[in-house]
Amino acid sequence: MIKVKARVGESVQQMVKRFKKMCEKEGLIRDMKRNSYYEKPSEKNRRNRRKAARMNSQQR
């Protein structure tokens, strides 16, 4: 769970900006978008295979 504590002299807008950056860094926004609609298991497998192929081609 992400927690943001106020720093001395920090505005609410700065805290929100820091919170958003932390969420993006943790990948929460990407996961929320991915889970916002149903993905068939075959589509999920296809996406994972493409990702693995990309990673494999980058290593060479």
N, C-alpha and C positions, 0 to 999 in steps of 0.2 A: 504494500500500500504506500502510495506517495504522500508525503507530508511536506508542507512548506511552512516554515516558521518565519515570522516577520523579522527583518533585520532592522537595526536602528536607523530611523529616518527613511525607511523604504515605503513607498506609496503602494496602494492596493493594486494599481495597474502594473507596477513592477513585479509584485508578487504573482499576479495572474500570468504574466509573461514568463516568469521563471517556472511556474507550474506547468504551463503548456510545453515548454522546452523539455522538462523532465518527462512528461507523458510521451512526447515524441521520441525521446531517447530510449525509453523503455519499450517502445513499440506498441503502446496501448491504442493509439489512434488507428494504426494499421490493422490491428486485430479487431477493433470495433467495426471498421469498414468492411473487413472480410466477413465478419459474422452477422452483418446487418441483413444478409439475404442467404437463402438456402443454396448450398453448392452440392451438387450430386457427387457421390463418392468417386465416380469415374472421372469427373472434372477435377476433383482434388488430386487424384492420382496422376492425371495428365500434367497438372501444374507442378506437382512435386518432381515428376520425371524431367520436365523442361528445366526446372531450377537445378537439378542435379547435373544435367547435361551442360548447362551454362557454367556451373562451378567447375566441372571437369575440364571444360575447354579453356577456362581461365588459368588453370594450374599448369597447363602445358606451355 
